[in-house]
Amino acid sequence: MINNFELIKPLLDFPTPLSFYHVQILKRRKDNPDMLRDMEVIEQYAIWDHNDFIFKYADIMATCIKYNARAYINLNVRDQKKVALVTMNLISTYILNEDYKAVKNAFWRACGTTNSQTPKRWIVDIDTKDESILIKYIDLINTSPIGRKIIAIIPTVNGKHIISEPFNVKEFRESRIPAYDTEFVDIHKDHPTILYVP
């Protein structure tokens, strides 16, 4: 089990009354080999403020347990106005294409493609439990001019997500620890991190 609620709660910042965060519960074939698809979205949540996060967390955990699914949260804040405008454009496109079933998912799709975080929060996904490798990457990200600031380190099923401010990706790739370049490390610029895994 992974429960990152207490680690993530202080990372949620609501800079304006229109700010919110996007949570998805995903059921994956990796965890459920009998599935026909690689992944299924079970439920999605908008987190409107800290109290809402606390209130909804019990339901998020219960849903994950019921479906043997994982909860993910994107730590790049969303803006209601921007998401509403993208939602409206998506709905218009779906109707023009006579894809009426897709209309109900327009808001959640807009949440997945629209963020207003400044500066953005990136994820360096380290897929190994080897703490010595993790320490080397933390040092690398914190070394000027590669990076500025590591915001948090979030446990995952296979390793850690290093949440950081943007850094020079070219220099990072050129400076990476050679033995672990492609096997263990990915950089995600607007991607969710693990909130809960049963």
PyMOL commands that set and color helices and strands:
alter all, ss='L'
color gray80, all
select helices_A, chain A and resi 5-11+50-67+80-96+100-113+131-142+169-175+178-180
alter helices_A, ss='H'
color red, helices_A
select strands_A, chain A and resi 2-3+19-28+39-47+70-79+122-126+150-155+160-164+185-188+192-197
alter strands_A, ss='S'
color yellow, strands_A
deselect
rebuild
show_as cartoon
